[in-house]
Amino acid sequence: MMKSGKAAFIFLLVFSGLVILSFDSCKSRKPVQTEPTGCKAGILLPRALIAEMRSNEFQFEWFSAR
């Protein structure tokens, strides 16, 4: 059976941890961007986007994984 002092310490520790975590999660959100910044995906049509992706595709001769 736990002593009341030890139980109060554990309760205080858990409660203070929850309070600290709740303050960290209440940060303000960033505003939603309406215009793309530096992204070509919003400008290009699907065929042009696929062609751009294929031109930037990594060409490899062999693959090794462990």
PDBQT receptor file of N, H, CA, C and O in Angstrom, charges set to zero:
ATOM      1  N   MET A   1       0.832  -1.170   0.000  1.00  0.00    +0.000 N 
ATOM      2  CA  MET A   1       0.000   0.000   0.000  1.00  0.00    +0.000 C 
ATOM      3  C   MET A   1       0.887   1.248   0.000  1.00  0.00    +0.000 C 
ATOM      4  O   MET A   1       1.875   1.311   0.731  1.00  0.00    +0.000 OA
ATOM      5  N   MET A   2       0.529   2.245  -0.827  1.00  0.00    +0.000 N 
ATOM      6  H   MET A   2      -0.274   2.193  -1.421  1.00  0.00    +0.000 HD
ATOM      7  CA  MET A   2       1.351   3.445  -0.953  1.00  0.00    +0.000 C 
ATOM      8  C   MET A   2       1.041   4.429   0.164  1.00  0.00    +0.000 C 
ATOM      9  O   MET A   2      -0.100   4.554   0.610  1.00  0.00    +0.000 OA
ATOM     10  N   LYS A   3       2.082   5.121   0.603  1.00  0.00    +0.000 N 
ATOM     11  H   LYS A   3       3.009   5.020   0.241  1.00  0.00    +0.000 HD
ATOM     12  CA  LYS A   3       1.871   6.166   1.592  1.00  0.00    +0.000 C 
ATOM     13  C   LYS A   3       1.254   7.367   0.908  1.00  0.00    +0.000 C 
ATOM     14  O   LYS A   3       1.433   7.560  -0.294  1.00  0.00    +0.000 OA
ATOM     15  N   SER A   4       0.534   8.172   1.659  1.00  0.00    +0.000 N 
ATOM     16  H   SER A   4       0.388   8.015   2.636  1.00  0.00    +0.000 HD
ATOM     17  CA  SER A   4      -0.182   9.302   1.067  1.00  0.00    +0.000 C 
ATOM     18  C   SER A   4       0.782  10.346   0.520  1.00  0.00    +0.000 C 
ATOM     19  O   SER A   4       0.445  11.015  -0.458  1.00  0.00    +0.000 OA
ATOM     20  N   GLY A   5       1.956  10.516   1.100  1.00  0.00    +0.000 N 
ATOM     21  H   GLY A   5       2.229   9.973   1.894  1.00  0.00    +0.000 HD
ATOM     22  CA  GLY A   5       2.939  11.477   0.605  1.00  0.00    +0.000 C 
ATOM     23  C   GLY A   5       3.489  11.072  -0.750  1.00  0.00    +0.000 C 
ATOM     24  O   GLY A   5       3.670  11.914  -1.629  1.00  0.00    +0.000 OA
ATOM     25  N   LYS A   6       3.754   9.785  -0.921  1.00  0.00    +0.000 N 
ATOM     26  H   LYS A   6       3.606   9.101  -0.206  1.00  0.00    +0.000 HD
ATOM     27  CA  LYS A   6       4.262   9.284  -2.191  1.00  0.00    +0.000 C 
ATOM     28  C   LYS A   6       3.183   9.371  -3.269  1.00  0.00    +0.000 C 
ATOM     29  O   LYS A   6       3.480   9.709  -4.415  1.00  0.00    +0.000 OA
ATOM     30  N   ALA A   7       1.952   9.073  -2.916  1.00  0.00    +0.000 N 
ATOM     31  H   ALA A   7       1.711   8.798  -1.985  1.00  0.00    +0.000 HD
ATOM     32  CA  ALA A   7       0.846   9.150  -3.868  1.00  0.00    +0.000 C 
ATOM     33  C   ALA A   7       0.611  10.592  -4.284  1.00  0.00    +0.000 C 
ATOM     34  O   ALA A   7       0.346  10.859  -5.456  1.00  0.00    +0.000 OA
ATOM     35  N   ALA A   8       0.705  11.525  -3.346  1.00  0.00    +0.000 N 
ATOM     36  H   ALA A   8       0.921  11.308  -2.394  1.00  0.00    +0.000 HD
ATOM     37  CA  ALA A   8       0.522  12.947  -3.668  1.00  0.00    +0.000 C 
ATOM     38  C   ALA A   8       1.642  13.424  -4.584  1.00  0.00    +0.000 C 
ATOM     39  O   ALA A   8       1.394  14.214  -5.495  1.00  0.00    +0.000 OA
ATOM     40  N   PHE A   9       2.866  12.959  -4.362  1.00  0.00    +0.000 N 
ATOM     41  H   PHE A   9       3.067  12.316  -3.622  1.00  0.00    +0.000 HD
ATOM     42  CA  PHE A   9       3.990  13.341  -5.222  1.00  0.00    +0.000 C 
ATOM     43  C   PHE A   9       3.790  12.826  -6.645  1.00  0.00    +0.000 C 
ATOM     44  O   PHE A   9       4.034  13.559  -7.604  1.00  0.00    +0.000 OA
ATOM     45  N   ILE A  10       3.354  11.591  -6.795  1.00  0.00    +0.000 N 
ATOM     46  H   ILE A  10       3.156  10.995  -6.017  1.00  0.00    +0.000 HD
ATOM     47  CA  ILE A  10       3.111  11.011  -8.118  1.00  0.00    +0.000 C 
ATOM     48  C   ILE A  10       1.983  11.761  -8.819  1.00  0.00    +0.000 C 
ATOM     49  O   ILE A  10       2.075  12.055 -10.010  1.00  0.00    +0.000 OA
ATOM     50  N   PHE A  11       0.905  12.074  -8.068  1.00  0.00    +0.000 N 
ATOM     51  H   PHE A  11       0.830  11.836  -7.100  1.00  0.00    +0.000 HD
ATOM     52  CA  PHE A  11      -0.209  12.825  -8.647  1.00  0.00    +0.000 C 
ATOM     53  C   PHE A  11       0.258  14.203  -9.099  1.00  0.00    +0.000 C 
ATOM     54  O   PHE A  11      -0.103  14.647 -10.189  1.00  0.00    +0.000 OA
ATOM     55  N   LEU A  12       1.050  14.883  -8.285  1.00  0.00    +0.000 N 
ATOM     56  H   LEU A  12       1.344  14.522  -7.400  1.00  0.00    +0.000 HD
ATOM     57  CA  LEU A  12       1.564  16.208  -8.640  1.00  0.00    +0.000 C 
ATOM     58  C   LEU A  12       2.468  16.136  -9.855  1.00  0.00    +0.000 C 
ATOM     59  O   LEU A  12       2.416  17.019 -10.711  1.00  0.00    +0.000 OA
ATOM     60  N   LEU A  13       3.283  15.122  -9.950  1.00  0.00    +0.000 N 
ATOM     61  H   LEU A  13       3.326  14.405  -9.255  1.00  0.00    +0.000 HD
ATOM     62  CA  LEU A  13       4.178  14.941 -11.090  1.00  0.00    +0.000 C 
ATOM     63  C   LEU A  13       3.393  14.713 -12.376  1.00  0.00    +0.000 C 
ATOM     64  O   LEU A  13       3.694  15.328 -13.399  1.00  0.00    +0.000 OA
ATOM     65  N   VAL A  14       2.406  13.850 -12.340  1.00  0.00    +0.000 N 
ATOM     66  H   VAL A  14       2.161  13.350 -11.509  1.00  0.00    +0.000 HD
ATOM     67  CA  VAL A  14       1.590  13.566 -13.525  1.00  0.00    +0.000 C 
ATOM     68  C   VAL A  14       0.776  14.791 -13.917  1.00  0.00    +0.000 C 
ATOM     69  O   VAL A  14       0.689  15.126 -15.098  1.00  0.00    +0.000 OA
ATOM     70  N   PHE A  15       0.182  15.462 -12.938  1.00  0.00    +0.000 N 
ATOM     71  H   PHE A  15       0.253  15.190 -11.978  1.00  0.00    +0.000 HD
ATOM     72  CA  PHE A  15      -0.632  16.652 -13.210  1.00  0.00    +0.000 C 
ATOM     73  C   PHE A  15       0.218  17.768 -13.820  1.00  0.00    +0.000 C 
ATOM     74  O   PHE A  15      -0.215  18.409 -14.778  1.00  0.00    +0.000 OA
ATOM     75  N   SER A  16       1.415  18.013 -13.287  1.00  0.00    +0.000 N 
ATOM     76  H   SER A  16       1.766  17.492 -12.509  1.00  0.00    +0.000 HD
ATOM     77  CA  SER A  16       2.271  19.072 -13.839  1.00  0.00    +0.000 C 
ATOM     78  C   SER A  16       2.736  18.706 -15.255  1.00  0.00    +0.000 C 
ATOM     79  O   SER A  16       2.880  19.597 -16.091  1.00  0.00    +0.000 OA
ATOM     80  N   GLY A  17       2.970  17.436 -15.543  1.00  0.00    +0.000 N 
ATOM     81  H   GLY A  17       2.852  16.711 -14.864  1.00  0.00    +0.000 HD
ATOM     82  CA  GLY A  17       3.334  17.010 -16.892  1.00  0.00    +0.000 C 
ATOM     83  C   GLY A  17       2.209  17.254 -17.881  1.00  0.00    +0.000 C 
ATOM     84  O   GLY A  17       2.451  17.691 -19.006  1.00  0.00    +0.000 OA
ATOM     85  N   LEU A  18       0.984  16.975 -17.469  1.00  0.00    +0.000 N 
ATOM     86  H   LEU A  18       0.787  16.620 -16.555  1.00  0.00    +0.000 HD
ATOM     87  CA  LEU A  18      -0.161  17.220 -18.347  1.00  0.00    +0.000 C 
ATOM     88  C   LEU A  18      -0.368  18.708 -18.597  1.00  0.00    +0.000 C 
ATOM     89  O   LEU A  18      -0.725  19.104 -19.707  1.00  0.00    +0.000 OA
ATOM     90  N   VAL A  19      -0.151  19.529 -17.590  1.00  0.00    +0.000 N 
ATOM     91  H   VAL A  19       0.139  19.208 -16.688  1.00  0.00    +0.000 HD
ATOM     92  CA  VAL A  19      -0.303  20.975 -17.751  1.00  0.00    +0.000 C 
ATOM     93  C   VAL A  19       0.754  21.502 -18.722  1.00  0.00    +0.000 C 
ATOM     94  O   VAL A  19       0.440  22.314 -19.592  1.00  0.00    +0.000 OA
ATOM     95  N   ILE A  20       1.983  21.057 -18.583  1.00  0.00    +0.000 N 
ATOM     96  H   ILE A  20       2.237  20.398 -17.876  1.00  0.00    +0.000 HD
ATOM     97  CA  ILE A  20       3.060  21.506 -19.477  1.00  0.00    +0.000 C 
ATOM     98  C   ILE A  20       2.772  21.080 -20.910  1.00  0.00    +0.000 C 
ATOM     99  O   ILE A  20       2.977  21.863 -21.837  1.00  0.00    +0.000 OA
ATOM    100  N   LEU A  21       2.304  19.861 -21.106  1.00  0.00    +0.000 N 
ATOM    101  H   LEU A  21       2.138  19.224 -20.353  1.00  0.00    +0.000 HD
ATOM    102  CA  LEU A  21       1.989  19.386 -22.456  1.00  0.00    +0.000 C 
ATOM    103  C   LEU A  21       0.817  20.137 -23.061  1.00  0.00    +0.000 C 
ATOM    104  O   LEU A  21       0.800  20.376 -24.268  1.00  0.00    +0.000 OA
ATOM    105  N   SER A  22      -0.166  20.516 -22.251  1.00  0.00    +0.000 N 
ATOM    106  H   SER A  22      -0.152  20.321 -21.270  1.00  0.00    +0.000 HD
ATOM    107  CA  SER A  22      -1.318  21.231 -22.788  1.00  0.00    +0.000 C 
ATOM    108  C   SER A  22      -0.936  22.641 -23.213  1.00  0.00    +0.000 C 
ATOM    109  O   SER A  22      -1.489  23.143 -24.191  1.00  0.00    +0.000 OA
ATOM    110  N   PHE A  23      -0.018  23.299 -22.520  1.00  0.00    +0.000 N 
ATOM    111  H   PHE A  23       0.431  22.891 -21.725  1.00  0.00    +0.000 HD
ATOM    112  CA  PHE A  23       0.422  24.633 -22.929  1.00  0.00    +0.000 C 
ATOM    113  C   PHE A  23       1.204  24.575 -24.229  1.00  0.00    +0.000 C 
ATOM    114  O   PHE A  23       1.131  25.504 -25.034  1.00  0.00    +0.000 OA
ATOM    115  N   ASP A  24       1.941  23.515 -24.445  1.00  0.00    +0.000 N 
ATOM    116  H   ASP A  24       2.001  22.761 -23.791  1.00  0.00    +0.000 HD
ATOM    117  CA  ASP A  24       2.738  23.378 -25.661  1.00  0.00    +0.000 C 
ATOM    118  C   ASP A  24       1.850  23.159 -26.878  1.00  0.00    +0.000 C 
ATOM    119  O   ASP A  24       2.223  23.549 -27.985  1.00  0.00    +0.000 OA
ATOM    120  N   SER A  25       0.696  22.552 -26.702  1.00  0.00    +0.000 N 
ATOM    121  H   SER A  25       0.393  22.236 -25.803  1.00  0.00    +0.000 HD
ATOM    122  CA  SER A  25      -0.156  22.227 -27.847  1.00  0.00    +0.000 C 
ATOM    123  C   SER A  25      -1.105  23.361 -28.234  1.00  0.00    +0.000 C 
ATOM    124  O   SER A  25      -1.818  23.230 -29.229  1.00  0.00    +0.000 OA
ATOM    125  N   CYS A  26      -1.141  24.444 -27.504  1.00  0.00    +0.000 N 
ATOM    126  H   CYS A  26      -0.562  24.550 -26.696  1.00  0.00    +0.000 HD
ATOM    127  CA  CYS A  26      -2.077  25.534 -27.780  1.00  0.00    +0.000 C 
ATOM    128  C   CYS A  26      -1.416  26.694 -28.521  1.00  0.00    +0.000 C 
ATOM    129  O   CYS A  26      -1.780  27.849 -28.303  1.00  0.00    +0.000 OA
ATOM    130  N   LYS A  27      -0.476  26.411 -29.371  1.00  0.00    +0.000 N 
ATOM    131  H   LYS A  27      -0.180  25.472 -29.548  1.00  0.00    +0.000 HD
ATOM    132  CA  LYS A  27       0.170  27.466 -30.133  1.00  0.00    +0.000 C 
ATOM    133  C   LYS A  27      -0.767  27.935 -31.241  1.00  0.00    +0.000 C 
ATOM    134  O   LYS A  27      -1.620  27.179 -31.706  1.00  0.00    +0.000 OA
ATOM    135  N   SER A  28      -0.602  29.188 -31.659  1.00  0.00    +0.000 N 
ATOM    136  H   SER A  28       0.090  29.802 -31.281  1.00  0.00    +0.000 HD
ATOM    137  CA  SER A  28      -1.456  29.709 -32.721  1.00  0.00    +0.000 C 
ATOM    138  C   SER A  28      -1.103  29.054 -34.048  1.00  0.00    +0.000 C 
ATOM    139  O   SER A  28       0.043  28.669 -34.280  1.00  0.00    +0.000 OA
ATOM    140  N   ARG A  29      -2.068  28.936 -34.885  1.00  0.00    +0.000 N 
ATOM    141  H   ARG A  29      -2.999  29.249 -34.697  1.00  0.00    +0.000 HD
ATOM    142  CA  ARG A  29      -1.893  28.296 -36.189  1.00  0.00    +0.000 C 
ATOM    143  C   ARG A  29      -1.387  29.313 -37.203  1.00  0.00    +0.000 C 
ATOM    144  O   ARG A  29      -1.646  30.510 -37.076  1.00  0.00    +0.000 OA
ATOM    145  N   LYS A  30      -0.673  28.837 -38.195  1.00  0.00    +0.000 N 
ATOM    146  H   LYS A  30      -0.462  27.865 -38.298  1.00  0.00    +0.000 HD
ATOM    147  CA  LYS A  30      -0.220  29.701 -39.277  1.00  0.00    +0.000 C 
ATOM    148  C   LYS A  30      -1.378  29.970 -40.223  1.00  0.00    +0.000 C 
ATOM    149  O   LYS A  30      -2.227  29.100 -40.417  1.00  0.00    +0.000 OA
ATOM    150  N   PRO A  31      -1.431  31.160 -40.818  1.00  0.00    +0.000 N 
ATOM    151  CA  PRO A  31      -2.518  31.432 -41.770  1.00  0.00    +0.000 C 
ATOM    152  C   PRO A  31      -2.359  30.596 -43.033  1.00  0.00    +0.000 C 
ATOM    153  O   PRO A  31      -1.242  30.250 -43.419  1.00  0.00    +0.000 OA
ATOM    154  N   VAL A  32      -3.461  30.278 -43.666  1.00  0.00    +0.000 N 
ATOM    155  H   VAL A  32      -4.368  30.559 -43.353  1.00  0.00    +0.000 HD
ATOM    156  CA  VAL A  32      -3.467  29.468 -44.880  1.00  0.00    +0.000 C 
ATOM    157  C   VAL A  32      -3.021  30.337 -46.050  1.00  0.00    +0.000 C 
ATOM    158  O   VAL A  32      -3.520  31.449 -46.227  1.00  0.00    +0.000 OA
ATOM    159  N   GLN A  33      -2.081  29.830 -46.848  1.00  0.00    +0.000 N 
ATOM    160  H   GLN A  33      -1.676  28.927 -46.704  1.00  0.00    +0.000 HD
ATOM    161  CA  GLN A  33      -1.614  30.566 -48.013  1.00  0.00    +0.000 C 
ATOM    162  C   GLN A  33      -2.576  30.323 -49.168  1.00  0.00    +0.000 C 
ATOM    163  O   GLN A  33      -2.954  29.186 -49.447  1.00  0.00    +0.000 OA
ATOM    164  N   THR A  34      -2.963  31.395 -49.830  1.00  0.00    +0.000 N 
ATOM    165  H   THR A  34      -2.656  32.319 -49.603  1.00  0.00    +0.000 HD
ATOM    166  CA  THR A  34      -3.885  31.255 -50.943  1.00  0.00    +0.000 C 
ATOM    167  C   THR A  34      -3.164  31.145 -52.278  1.00  0.00    +0.000 C 
ATOM    168  O   THR A  34      -3.706  30.585 -53.231  1.00  0.00    +0.000 OA
ATOM    169  N   GLU A  35      -1.936  31.677 -52.356  1.00  0.00    +0.000 N 
ATOM    170  H   GLU A  35      -1.496  32.132 -51.582  1.00  0.00    +0.000 HD
ATOM    171  CA  GLU A  35      -1.174  31.623 -53.600  1.00  0.00    +0.000 C 
ATOM    172  C   GLU A  35       0.039  30.727 -53.410  1.00  0.00    +0.000 C 
ATOM    173  O   GLU A  35       0.684  30.779 -52.363  1.00  0.00    +0.000 OA
ATOM    174  N   PRO A  36       0.361  29.907 -54.401  1.00  0.00    +0.000 N 
ATOM    175  CA  PRO A  36       1.547  29.058 -54.271  1.00  0.00    +0.000 C 
ATOM    176  C   PRO A  36       2.816  29.902 -54.283  1.00  0.00    +0.000 C 
ATOM    177  O   PRO A  36       2.927  30.866 -55.040  1.00  0.00    +0.000 OA
ATOM    178  N   THR A  37       3.765  29.529 -53.438  1.00  0.00    +0.000 N 
ATOM    179  H   THR A  37       3.674  28.746 -52.823  1.00  0.00    +0.000 HD
ATOM    180  CA  THR A  37       5.025  30.255 -53.369  1.00  0.00    +0.000 C 
ATOM    181  C   THR A  37       6.148  29.328 -53.788  1.00  0.00    +0.000 C 
ATOM    182  O   THR A  37       6.544  28.445 -53.027  1.00  0.00    +0.000 OA
ATOM    183  N   GLY A  38       6.660  29.518 -54.982  1.00  0.00    +0.000 N 
ATOM    184  H   GLY A  38       6.339  30.235 -55.600  1.00  0.00    +0.000 HD
ATOM    185  CA  GLY A  38       7.770  28.705 -55.457  1.00  0.00    +0.000 C 
ATOM    186  C   GLY A  38       7.389  27.293 -55.861  1.00  0.00    +0.000 C 
ATOM    187  O   GLY A  38       8.273  26.461 -56.066  1.00  0.00    +0.000 OA
ATOM    188  N   CYS A  39       6.130  27.004 -55.980  1.00  0.00    +0.000 N 
ATOM    189  H   CYS A  39       5.413  27.680 -55.813  1.00  0.00    +0.000 HD
ATOM    190  CA  CYS A  39       5.673  25.665 -56.319  1.00  0.00    +0.000 C 
ATOM    191  C   CYS A  39       5.067  25.698 -57.719  1.00  0.00    +0.000 C 
ATOM    192  O   CYS A  39       4.171  26.495 -57.993  1.00  0.00    +0.000 OA
ATOM    193  N   LYS A  40       5.556  24.836 -58.597  1.00  0.00    +0.000 N 
ATOM    194  H   LYS A  40       6.285  24.188 -58.374  1.00  0.00    +0.000 HD
ATOM    195  CA  LYS A  40       5.043  24.800 -59.958  1.00  0.00    +0.000 C 
ATOM    196  C   LYS A  40       3.792  23.940 -60.090  1.00  0.00    +0.000 C 
ATOM    197  O   LYS A  40       3.154  23.951 -61.144  1.00  0.00    +0.000 OA
ATOM    198  N   ALA A  41       3.424  23.196 -59.051  1.00  0.00    +0.000 N 
ATOM    199  H   ALA A  41       3.941  23.187 -58.195  1.00  0.00    +0.000 HD
ATOM    200  CA  ALA A  41       2.304  22.271 -59.145  1.00  0.00    +0.000 C 
ATOM    201  C   ALA A  41       0.985  22.995 -59.372  1.00  0.00    +0.000 C 
ATOM    202  O   ALA A  41       0.108  22.462 -60.052  1.00  0.00    +0.000 OA
ATOM    203  N   GLY A  42       0.821  24.194 -58.823  1.00  0.00    +0.000 N 
ATOM    204  H   GLY A  42       1.533  24.627 -58.271  1.00  0.00    +0.000 HD
ATOM    205  CA  GLY A  42      -0.419  24.920 -58.990  1.00  0.00    +0.000 C 
ATOM    206  C   GLY A  42      -0.531  25.571 -60.350  1.00  0.00    +0.000 C 
ATOM    207  O   GLY A  42      -1.631  25.936 -60.767  1.00  0.00    +0.000 OA
ATOM    208  N   ILE A  43       0.590  25.728 -61.062  1.00  0.00    +0.000 N 
ATOM    209  H   ILE A  43       1.483  25.431 -60.724  1.00  0.00    +0.000 HD
ATOM    210  CA  ILE A  43       0.604  26.439 -62.331  1.00  0.00    +0.000 C 
ATOM    211  C   ILE A  43       0.504  25.485 -63.515  1.00  0.00    +0.000 C 
ATOM    212  O   ILE A  43      -0.195  25.774 -64.487  1.00  0.00    +0.000 OA
ATOM    213  N   LEU A  44       1.195  24.353 -63.441  1.00  0.00    +0.000 N 
ATOM    214  H   LEU A  44       1.763  24.119 -62.652  1.00  0.00    +0.000 HD
ATOM    215  CA  LEU A  44       1.304  23.442 -64.578  1.00  0.00    +0.000 C 
ATOM    216  C   LEU A  44       0.068  22.563 -64.741  1.00  0.00    +0.000 C 
ATOM    217  O   LEU A  44      -0.611  22.224 -63.772  1.00  0.00    +0.000 OA
ATOM    218  N   LEU A  45      -0.198  22.212 -65.972  1.00  0.00    +0.000 N 
ATOM    219  H   LEU A  45       0.354  22.488 -66.759  1.00  0.00    +0.000 HD
ATOM    220  CA  LEU A  45      -1.237  21.238 -66.278  1.00  0.00    +0.000 C 
ATOM    221  C   LEU A  45      -0.695  19.844 -65.979  1.00  0.00    +0.000 C 
ATOM    222  O   LEU A  45       0.519  19.680 -65.855  1.00  0.00    +0.000 OA
ATOM    223  N   PRO A  46      -1.560  18.835 -65.860  1.00  0.00    +0.000 N 
ATOM    224  CA  PRO A  46      -1.087  17.496 -65.496  1.00  0.00    +0.000 C 
ATOM    225  C   PRO A  46       0.001  16.944 -66.420  1.00  0.00    +0.000 C 
ATOM    226  O   PRO A  46       0.974  16.368 -65.933  1.00  0.00    +0.000 OA
ATOM    227  N   ARG A  47      -0.135  17.104 -67.736  1.00  0.00    +0.000 N 
ATOM    228  H   ARG A  47      -0.924  17.573 -68.132  1.00  0.00    +0.000 HD
ATOM    229  CA  ARG A  47       0.891  16.564 -68.642  1.00  0.00    +0.000 C 
ATOM    230  C   ARG A  47       2.221  17.280 -68.458  1.00  0.00    +0.000 C 
ATOM    231  O   ARG A  47       3.276  16.647 -68.465  1.00  0.00    +0.000 OA
ATOM    232  N   ALA A  48       2.173  18.593 -68.294  1.00  0.00    +0.000 N 
ATOM    233  H   ALA A  48       1.316  19.107 -68.288  1.00  0.00    +0.000 HD
ATOM    234  CA  ALA A  48       3.405  19.352 -68.092  1.00  0.00    +0.000 C 
ATOM    235  C   ALA A  48       4.035  19.008 -66.743  1.00  0.00    +0.000 C 
ATOM    236  O   ALA A  48       5.259  18.954 -66.626  1.00  0.00    +0.000 OA
ATOM    237  N   LEU A  49       3.212  18.778 -65.734  1.00  0.00    +0.000 N 
ATOM    238  H   LEU A  49       2.218  18.822 -65.829  1.00  0.00    +0.000 HD
ATOM    239  CA  LEU A  49       3.720  18.409 -64.420  1.00  0.00    +0.000 C 
ATOM    240  C   LEU A  49       4.396  17.043 -64.456  1.00  0.00    +0.000 C 
ATOM    241  O   LEU A  49       5.456  16.862 -63.856  1.00  0.00    +0.000 OA
ATOM    242  N   ILE A  50       3.793  16.077 -65.158  1.00  0.00    +0.000 N 
ATOM    243  H   ILE A  50       2.933  16.224 -65.646  1.00  0.00    +0.000 HD
ATOM    244  CA  ILE A  50       4.391  14.748 -65.282  1.00  0.00    +0.000 C 
ATOM    245  C   ILE A  50       5.700  14.832 -66.052  1.00  0.00    +0.000 C 
ATOM    246  O   ILE A  50       6.667  14.161 -65.691  1.00  0.00    +0.000 OA
ATOM    247  N   ALA A  51       5.752  15.639 -67.102  1.00  0.00    +0.000 N 
ATOM    248  H   ALA A  51       4.967  16.185 -67.396  1.00  0.00    +0.000 HD
ATOM    249  CA  ALA A  51       6.991  15.807 -67.865  1.00  0.00    +0.000 C 
ATOM    250  C   ALA A  51       8.074  16.439 -66.992  1.00  0.00    +0.000 C 
ATOM    251  O   ALA A  51       9.240  16.053 -67.081  1.00  0.00    +0.000 OA
ATOM    252  N   GLU A  52       7.707  17.399 -66.157  1.00  0.00    +0.000 N 
ATOM    253  H   GLU A  52       6.760  17.713 -66.085  1.00  0.00    +0.000 HD
ATOM    254  CA  GLU A  52       8.670  18.029 -65.244  1.00  0.00    +0.000 C 
ATOM    255  C   GLU A  52       9.184  17.025 -64.220  1.00  0.00    +0.000 C 
ATOM    256  O   GLU A  52      10.370  17.019 -63.892  1.00  0.00    +0.000 OA
ATOM    257  N   MET A  53       8.289  16.174 -63.713  1.00  0.00    +0.000 N 
ATOM    258  H   MET A  53       7.325  16.179 -63.978  1.00  0.00    +0.000 HD
ATOM    259  CA  MET A  53       8.695  15.148 -62.748  1.00  0.00    +0.000 C 
ATOM    260  C   MET A  53       9.649  14.144 -63.397  1.00  0.00    +0.000 C 
ATOM    261  O   MET A  53      10.644  13.750 -62.788  1.00  0.00    +0.000 OA
ATOM    262  N   ARG A  54       9.351  13.735 -64.610  1.00  0.00    +0.000 N 
ATOM    263  H   ARG A  54       8.543  14.055 -65.104  1.00  0.00    +0.000 HD
ATOM    264  CA  ARG A  54      10.214  12.756 -65.289  1.00  0.00    +0.000 C 
ATOM    265  C   ARG A  54      11.572  13.354 -65.627  1.00  0.00    +0.000 C 
ATOM    266  O   ARG A  54      12.571  12.635 -65.618  1.00  0.00    +0.000 OA
ATOM    267  N   SER A  55      11.640  14.649 -65.924  1.00  0.00    +0.000 N 
ATOM    268  H   SER A  55      10.829  15.234 -65.931  1.00  0.00    +0.000 HD
ATOM    269  CA  SER A  55      12.932  15.270 -66.230  1.00  0.00    +0.000 C 
ATOM    270  C   SER A  55      13.805  15.371 -64.978  1.00  0.00    +0.000 C 
ATOM    271  O   SER A  55      15.031  15.399 -65.082  1.00  0.00    +0.000 OA
ATOM    272  N   ASN A  56      13.186  15.424 -63.801  1.00  0.00    +0.000 N 
ATOM    273  H   ASN A  56      12.190  15.401 -63.716  1.00  0.00    +0.000 HD
ATOM    274  CA  ASN A  56      13.938  15.500 -62.543  1.00  0.00    +0.000 C 
ATOM    275  C   ASN A  56      14.106  14.138 -61.880  1.00  0.00    +0.000 C 
ATOM    276  O   ASN A  56      14.630  14.052 -60.770  1.00  0.00    +0.000 OA
ATOM    277  N   GLU A  57      13.673  13.088 -62.538  1.00  0.00    +0.000 N 
ATOM    278  H   GLU A  57      13.247  13.158 -63.440  1.00  0.00    +0.000 HD
ATOM    279  CA  GLU A  57      13.736  11.749 -61.976  1.00  0.00    +0.000 C 
ATOM    280  C   GLU A  57      15.186  11.280 -61.880  1.00  0.00    +0.000 C 
ATOM    281  O   GLU A  57      15.987  11.533 -62.780  1.00  0.00    +0.000 OA
ATOM    282  N   PHE A  58      15.517  10.597 -60.787  1.00  0.00    +0.000 N 
ATOM    283  H   PHE A  58      14.866  10.391 -60.056  1.00  0.00    +0.000 HD
ATOM    284  CA  PHE A  58      16.869  10.077 -60.606  1.00  0.00    +0.000 C 
ATOM    285  C   PHE A  58      17.059   8.828 -61.461  1.00  0.00    +0.000 C 
ATOM    286  O   PHE A  58      16.302   7.865 -61.335  1.00  0.00    +0.000 OA
ATOM    287  N   GLN A  59      18.050   8.844 -62.315  1.00  0.00    +0.000 N 
ATOM    288  H   GLN A  59      18.665   9.626 -62.417  1.00  0.00    +0.000 HD
ATOM    289  CA  GLN A  59      18.360   7.701 -63.178  1.00  0.00    +0.000 C 
ATOM    290  C   GLN A  59      19.468   6.877 -62.518  1.00  0.00    +0.000 C 
ATOM    291  O   GLN A  59      20.552   7.401 -62.262  1.00  0.00    +0.000 OA
ATOM    292  N   PHE A  60      19.217   5.620 -62.244  1.00  0.00    +0.000 N 
ATOM    293  H   PHE A  60      18.336   5.194 -62.452  1.00  0.00    +0.000 HD
ATOM    294  CA  PHE A  60      20.211   4.764 -61.620  1.00  0.00    +0.000 C 
ATOM    295  C   PHE A  60      20.418   3.509 -62.461  1.00  0.00    +0.000 C 
ATOM    296  O   PHE A  60      19.530   3.080 -63.197  1.00  0.00    +0.000 OA
ATOM    297  N   GLU A  61      21.616   2.930 -62.333  1.00  0.00    +0.000 N 
ATOM    298  H   GLU A  61      22.337   3.278 -61.735  1.00  0.00    +0.000 HD
ATOM    299  CA  GLU A  61      21.929   1.722 -63.087  1.00  0.00    +0.000 C 
ATOM    300  C   GLU A  61      21.716   0.470 -62.257  1.00  0.00    +0.000 C 
ATOM    301  O   GLU A  61      21.367  -0.580 -62.797  1.00  0.00    +0.000 OA
ATOM    302  N   TRP A  62      21.925   0.570 -60.938  1.00  0.00    +0.000 N 
ATOM    303  H   TRP A  62      22.209   1.422 -60.500  1.00  0.00    +0.000 HD
ATOM    304  CA  TRP A  62      21.708  -0.571 -60.074  1.00  0.00    +0.000 C 
ATOM    305  C   TRP A  62      21.274  -0.070 -58.713  1.00  0.00    +0.000 C 
ATOM    306  O   TRP A  62      21.462   1.100 -58.379  1.00  0.00    +0.000 OA
ATOM    307  N   PHE A  63      20.685  -0.974 -57.921  1.00  0.00    +0.000 N 
ATOM    308  H   PHE A  63      20.532  -1.924 -58.192  1.00  0.00    +0.000 HD
ATOM    309  CA  PHE A  63      20.147  -0.631 -56.612  1.00  0.00    +0.000 C 
ATOM    310  C   PHE A  63      20.579  -1.697 -55.607  1.00  0.00    +0.000 C 
ATOM    311  O   PHE A  63      20.537  -2.892 -55.901  1.00  0.00    +0.000 OA
ATOM    312  N   SER A  64      20.988  -1.262 -54.436  1.00  0.00    +0.000 N 
ATOM    313  H   SER A  64      21.022  -0.292 -54.197  1.00  0.00    +0.000 HD
ATOM    314  CA  SER A  64      21.384  -2.199 -53.390  1.00  0.00    +0.000 C 
ATOM    315  C   SER A  64      20.757  -1.752 -52.063  1.00  0.00    +0.000 C 
ATOM    316  O   SER A  64      20.794  -0.569 -51.723  1.00  0.00    +0.000 OA
ATOM    317  N   ALA A  65      20.194  -2.684 -51.331  1.00  0.00    +0.000 N 
ATOM    318  H   ALA A  65      20.164  -3.644 -51.607  1.00  0.00    +0.000 HD
ATOM    319  CA  ALA A  65      19.581  -2.361 -50.041  1.00  0.00    +0.000 C 
ATOM    320  C   ALA A  65      19.863  -3.485 -49.065  1.00  0.00    +0.000 C 
ATOM    321  O   ALA A  65      20.050  -4.638 -49.454  1.00  0.00    +0.000 OA
ATOM    322  N   ARG A  66      19.890  -3.137 -47.818  1.00  0.00    +0.000 N 
ATOM    323  H   ARG A  66      19.739  -2.200 -47.502  1.00  0.00    +0.000 HD
ATOM    324  CA  ARG A  66      20.096  -4.152 -46.779  1.00  0.00    +0.000 C 
ATOM    325  C   ARG A  66      18.954  -4.150 -45.825  1.00  0.00    +0.000 C 
ATOM    326  O   ARG A  66      18.940  -4.934 -44.877  1.00  0.00    +0.000 OA
TER     327      ARG A  66
